[in-house]
């Protein structure tokens, strides 16, 4: 195998986002795309197309293989599989990830059973030192980026050197990357905004109007931040690309599967019916129960997330869910941030 055939950046997962990142990387260096099955790899390699990205050709600089042995040459391994499959995927590919390689999670979710964030699952199941694992999040609708439209994201890492290496490798003029040391906050933003996007899609589907939708999104961001503060994240992260930036994109775009799920629920369709027909994974549906369990652990209230759960899993109509949210008692808009403000107060003496 020649040096040209040994990509130094590998993407594990050939969904829309993983394939988009492979296309992005291939504009400057070779990339390895690792689908789950040999049949899937053969089809992509032969057709140079992904079923998730219609009409976007995959460059020849993307090597496609389902063989995890190919990971042994990687300097950067990007994990881009649905959150529900991260653990099983790392059990399969983890032994082949070089000990010196950087690892980047681009997965936006929480593990339902353990409530772990994706970098934590990768570290645990892949037996990888947490100091080697970063997370990327932000307003990243895959199809737009695959088409070459500009986008931004944030790379959160335990140390600045790791973040800077990833920015140097993945950053482009059309894909602007920032850094953040708040891995906890960035990952919570990426997971929780999908839940709010389901509610926003439902509000749009019911014709609530721009005012109603804006209010719902804003209060959704407030409850995301509330849980972040309680869990120990920096609340300013929720005002950044991973927070409000991704909320704007995911709650307002028809390219968002979570937004589409909410709209379909508003039309009276059930999650059981939609799960297999949505055309991709709506991570919010798999994250909402973990988010609520995490909120209970930290004593944080998440009424919008609760109503998303009710619509998905309790048979409650979307209309009733939104009406019940509107009927909630008014409160001080900034009351949720008192705990954070208290930590900023100077200590006496």
C-alpha positions as CSV (number, residue, x, y, z in Angstrom):
1,X,0.0,0.0,0.0
2,X,1.5,3.4,-1.0
3,X,1.6,6.4,1.3
4,X,-1.1,8.0,-0.9
5,X,-3.4,5.1,0.1
6,X,-2.8,5.6,3.8
7,X,-5.2,8.3,5.0
8,X,-4.2,9.9,8.2
9,X,-7.7,11.1,9.0
10,X,-10.4,8.4,9.5
11,X,-14.2,8.9,9.9
12,X,-16.1,6.1,11.6
13,X,-19.6,6.2,10.4
14,X,-21.0,6.9,6.9
15,X,-24.2,8.7,7.7
16,X,-24.8,12.2,6.4
17,X,-22.5,14.0,8.8
18,X,-19.7,11.5,8.7
19,X,-19.7,11.4,4.8
20,X,-19.8,15.2,4.8
21,X,-16.7,15.4,6.9
22,X,-14.9,12.9,4.7
23,X,-15.8,15.1,1.7
24,X,-14.6,18.2,3.5
25,X,-11.3,16.6,4.5
26,X,-10.7,15.2,1.0
27,X,-10.4,18.7,-0.3
28,X,-7.0,18.9,1.2
29,X,-5.8,15.4,2.1
30,X,-6.9,11.8,1.8
31,X,-9.5,10.5,4.2
32,X,-10.8,7.1,5.3
33,X,-14.6,6.6,5.5
34,X,-15.5,3.5,7.6
35,X,-19.1,2.4,7.1
36,X,-20.6,-0.2,9.4
37,X,-20.9,-3.1,6.8
38,X,-18.7,-4.4,3.9
39,X,-21.8,-4.2,1.6
40,X,-22.3,-0.5,2.5
41,X,-18.6,0.2,1.9
42,X,-18.6,-1.6,-1.4
43,X,-21.7,0.3,-2.7
44,X,-20.3,3.7,-1.7
45,X,-16.8,2.9,-3.1
46,X,-18.4,1.8,-6.4
47,X,-21.0,4.5,-6.8
48,X,-19.1,7.4,-5.0
49,X,-22.5,8.5,-3.7
50,X,-24.2,8.4,-0.3
51,X,-27.9,7.7,0.2
52,X,-27.9,10.5,2.8
53,X,-26.5,13.2,0.5
54,X,-28.3,13.0,-2.8
55,X,-26.3,14.3,-5.9
56,X,-23.1,15.0,-3.8
57,X,-20.2,13.0,-5.3
58,X,-17.7,11.5,-2.9
59,X,-14.2,12.4,-4.1
60,X,-11.7,9.8,-5.1
61,X,-9.5,11.0,-2.2
62,X,-11.9,9.3,0.2
63,X,-10.9,5.7,0.7
64,X,-14.0,3.7,1.7
65,X,-13.6,0.5,3.7
66,X,-15.4,-1.4,6.5
67,X,-12.2,-2.9,7.7
68,X,-11.2,-1.4,11.1
69,X,-7.6,-2.5,10.5
70,X,-7.4,0.6,8.3
71,X,-7.6,2.8,11.4
72,X,-4.0,1.8,12.4
73,X,-2.6,4.5,10.3
74,X,-4.8,7.3,11.6
75,X,-3.6,10.4,13.3
76,X,-7.1,11.6,13.9
77,X,-10.2,9.4,14.3
78,X,-13.6,11.1,14.0
79,X,-16.6,9.2,15.5
80,X,-19.7,10.0,13.6
81,X,-22.3,7.3,14.3
82,X,-25.7,7.7,15.9
83,X,-25.5,8.0,19.7
84,X,-27.3,4.7,20.2
85,X,-24.5,2.9,18.4
86,X,-21.5,4.6,19.8
87,X,-20.8,2.0,22.4
88,X,-21.0,-1.0,20.1
89,X,-19.0,0.8,17.5
90,X,-16.2,1.6,19.9
91,X,-16.2,-2.0,21.1
92,X,-15.6,-3.0,17.5
93,X,-13.1,-0.4,16.3
94,X,-11.5,0.7,19.6
95,X,-8.7,-1.9,19.5
96,X,-7.5,-0.6,16.1
97,X,-7.3,3.1,17.1
98,X,-3.6,4.0,17.5
99,X,-2.6,5.0,21.1
100,X,-1.2,8.3,19.9
101,X,-4.2,9.3,17.7
102,X,-6.5,12.2,18.5
103,X,-10.2,11.2,18.7
104,X,-13.0,13.6,17.9
105,X,-16.7,13.0,18.6
106,X,-19.2,14.7,16.4
107,X,-22.1,12.8,17.9
108,X,-24.9,14.8,19.5
109,X,-26.6,12.8,22.1
110,X,-26.6,11.2,25.6
111,X,-26.5,7.5,26.3
112,X,-29.9,6.5,27.5
113,X,-29.0,3.9,30.0
114,X,-25.9,5.5,31.6
115,X,-26.6,9.3,30.9
116,X,-23.0,9.5,29.8
117,X,-21.9,12.0,27.2
118,X,-20.5,10.7,23.9
119,X,-16.8,11.5,24.8
120,X,-17.3,9.6,28.0
121,X,-18.8,6.5,26.2
122,X,-15.9,6.6,23.7
123,X,-13.3,6.8,26.5
124,X,-15.0,4.0,28.5
125,X,-15.7,1.5,25.7
126,X,-12.7,2.3,23.5
127,X,-10.3,2.4,26.5
128,X,-9.0,5.8,25.3
129,X,-7.6,8.4,27.6
130,X,-10.1,11.3,28.0
131,X,-7.3,13.8,27.4
132,X,-7.1,12.5,23.8
133,X,-10.9,13.0,23.1
134,X,-12.5,16.2,21.8
135,X,-16.0,17.1,20.8
136,X,-17.2,19.2,17.8
137,X,-20.6,20.8,17.8
138,X,-22.4,23.8,16.2
139,X,-24.9,24.7,13.5
140,X,-23.8,21.9,11.1
141,X,-26.6,20.9,8.7
142,X,-24.7,18.3,6.7
143,X,-26.1,18.8,3.3
144,X,-25.3,22.5,3.2
145,X,-21.7,21.9,4.2
146,X,-21.4,19.1,1.6
147,X,-22.5,21.6,-1.0
148,X,-19.7,23.9,0.0
149,X,-21.8,26.5,1.9
150,X,-20.1,28.3,4.8
151,X,-20.5,27.1,8.4
152,X,-18.9,27.4,11.8
153,X,-18.5,25.0,14.7
154,X,-16.7,24.8,18.0
155,X,-14.1,22.2,19.1
156,X,-14.2,21.5,22.8
157,X,-11.2,19.7,24.3
158,X,-9.6,19.0,27.7
159,X,-6.5,20.8,26.6
160,X,-5.7,23.6,24.1
161,X,-3.1,21.6,22.2
162,X,-5.6,18.9,21.2
163,X,-8.2,21.5,20.2
164,X,-5.7,23.4,18.1
165,X,-4.5,20.3,16.3
166,X,-8.1,19.5,15.3
167,X,-8.8,23.0,14.2
168,X,-5.6,23.0,12.1
169,X,-6.6,19.8,10.4
170,X,-10.3,20.3,9.9
171,X,-10.7,24.1,9.7
172,X,-11.3,25.7,6.3
173,X,-12.2,29.2,5.1
174,X,-15.8,27.9,4.6
175,X,-15.8,25.8,7.8
176,X,-14.6,28.1,10.5
177,X,-13.7,26.5,13.8
178,X,-13.5,28.0,17.3
179,X,-12.2,26.3,20.5
180,X,-13.7,25.9,23.9
181,X,-12.5,24.2,27.0
182,X,-16.0,23.4,28.2
183,X,-16.4,19.9,26.9
184,X,-19.4,19.3,29.2
185,X,-21.3,22.3,28.1
186,X,-20.6,21.8,24.4
187,X,-21.8,18.2,24.5
188,X,-24.9,19.1,26.5
189,X,-25.7,21.8,24.0
190,X,-25.4,19.3,21.1
191,X,-27.6,16.8,22.8
192,X,-30.3,19.0,24.2
193,X,-30.9,21.3,21.2
194,X,-32.3,18.3,19.3
195,X,-35.1,17.9,21.9
196,X,-36.0,21.6,21.6
197,X,-36.0,21.3,17.8
198,X,-38.7,18.6,18.0
199,X,-40.9,21.0,20.0
200,X,-40.1,23.9,17.5
201,X,-41.1,21.7,14.6
202,X,-44.3,20.8,16.4
203,X,-45.1,24.4,17.0
204,X,-44.6,25.2,13.4
205,X,-46.7,22.3,12.3
206,X,-49.6,23.5,14.4
207,X,-49.3,27.0,12.9
208,X,-48.2,28.8,16.1
209,X,-46.6,31.6,14.1
210,X,-43.2,33.2,14.4
211,X,-43.9,34.8,17.8
212,X,-45.0,31.6,19.4
213,X,-42.2,29.6,17.9
214,X,-39.6,32.2,19.0
215,X,-40.9,32.2,22.5
216,X,-40.8,28.4,22.6
217,X,-37.2,28.3,21.3
218,X,-36.0,30.9,23.7
219,X,-37.5,29.1,26.7
220,X,-36.0,25.9,25.4
221,X,-32.6,27.5,25.4
222,X,-33.3,28.6,28.9
223,X,-34.0,25.1,30.1
224,X,-30.9,23.8,28.3
225,X,-28.8,26.4,30.1
226,X,-30.5,25.6,33.4
227,X,-29.5,22.0,33.2
228,X,-26.0,23.0,32.0
229,X,-25.5,25.3,35.0
230,X,-26.7,22.5,37.4
231,X,-24.4,20.0,35.8
232,X,-21.4,22.3,36.1
233,X,-21.1,23.7,32.6
234,X,-20.2,27.3,31.7
235,X,-23.5,29.0,30.9
236,X,-21.8,31.2,28.3
237,X,-21.2,28.1,26.2
238,X,-25.0,28.0,25.7
239,X,-24.8,31.5,24.1
240,X,-22.2,30.3,21.6
241,X,-22.1,28.2,18.4
242,X,-22.9,24.9,20.2
243,X,-25.8,26.5,22.0
244,X,-27.8,29.3,20.4
245,X,-26.1,28.8,17.0
246,X,-27.2,25.2,16.7
247,X,-30.6,26.0,18.2
248,X,-31.2,28.5,15.5
249,X,-30.2,26.1,12.7
250,X,-31.9,23.0,14.1
251,X,-35.1,24.6,15.2
252,X,-35.6,26.6,11.9
253,X,-34.5,24.4,9.1
254,X,-36.4,21.7,7.1
255,X,-33.0,20.0,6.7
256,X,-33.2,19.1,10.4
257,X,-34.6,15.7,11.1
258,X,-35.6,16.7,14.6
259,X,-37.5,19.6,13.2
260,X,-39.2,17.4,10.6
261,X,-40.1,14.9,13.4
262,X,-41.9,17.6,15.3
263,X,-43.8,18.7,12.2
264,X,-44.9,15.1,11.5
265,X,-46.0,14.7,15.1
266,X,-48.1,17.8,14.7
267,X,-49.8,16.1,11.8
268,X,-51.0,13.3,14.1
269,X,-48.4,10.7,13.1
270,X,-46.9,8.6,15.9
271,X,-43.2,8.0,16.8
272,X,-43.7,4.3,16.2
273,X,-44.8,5.1,12.7
274,X,-42.1,7.7,12.0
275,X,-39.1,6.0,13.5
276,X,-38.5,3.8,10.4
277,X,-39.6,6.3,7.8
278,X,-37.9,9.6,8.8
279,X,-34.9,9.1,6.5
280,X,-32.2,9.3,9.2
281,X,-31.8,9.4,12.9
282,X,-33.7,12.1,14.9
283,X,-31.3,12.2,17.9
284,X,-33.7,14.2,20.0
285,X,-36.1,11.2,20.3
286,X,-33.3,9.0,21.6
287,X,-32.0,11.7,23.9
288,X,-35.0,13.2,25.6
289,X,-35.4,10.5,28.3
290,X,-31.7,10.7,29.2
291,X,-32.0,14.5,29.3
292,X,-35.0,14.3,31.7
293,X,-33.2,11.7,33.9
294,X,-30.1,14.0,34.0
295,X,-32.4,16.9,34.9
296,X,-33.9,14.9,37.8
297,X,-30.4,14.0,39.0
298,X,-29.4,17.7,39.1
299,X,-32.7,19.1,40.3
300,X,-33.3,21.0,37.1
301,X,-36.8,21.6,35.6
302,X,-37.3,20.9,31.9
303,X,-41.0,21.3,31.0
304,X,-40.5,21.5,27.2
305,X,-38.4,18.3,27.2
306,X,-41.1,16.6,29.3
307,X,-43.8,17.5,26.8
308,X,-41.6,16.2,24.0
309,X,-41.4,12.9,25.9
310,X,-45.2,12.9,26.4
311,X,-45.8,13.4,22.7
312,X,-43.3,10.7,21.6
313,X,-43.9,8.0,24.2
314,X,-47.1,8.7,26.1
315,X,-49.6,9.2,23.3
316,X,-50.3,12.8,24.3
317,X,-51.4,15.0,21.4
318,X,-48.9,17.7,20.3
319,X,-51.6,20.3,20.5
320,X,-52.3,19.3,24.2
321,X,-48.6,19.4,25.0
322,X,-48.2,22.9,23.7
323,X,-51.4,24.2,25.3
324,X,-50.2,22.8,28.6
325,X,-46.9,24.7,28.2
326,X,-48.7,27.9,27.5
327,X,-50.8,27.4,30.6
328,X,-47.8,27.2,32.9
329,X,-47.6,29.9,35.6
330,X,-45.5,32.9,34.7
331,X,-42.1,33.4,36.5
332,X,-39.1,35.6,36.7
333,X,-37.3,35.1,33.4
334,X,-33.8,35.1,35.0
335,X,-34.7,33.1,38.1
336,X,-33.1,30.0,36.7
337,X,-29.7,31.7,36.7
338,X,-29.5,32.6,40.4
339,X,-27.3,29.6,41.1
340,X,-24.8,30.7,38.5
341,X,-24.9,34.4,39.7
342,X,-24.2,33.2,43.2
343,X,-21.0,31.5,42.1
344,X,-19.8,34.8,40.7
345,X,-20.3,36.8,43.9
346,X,-17.0,37.6,45.6
347,X,-16.4,35.7,48.9
348,X,-16.4,37.9,52.0
349,X,-13.0,38.8,53.4
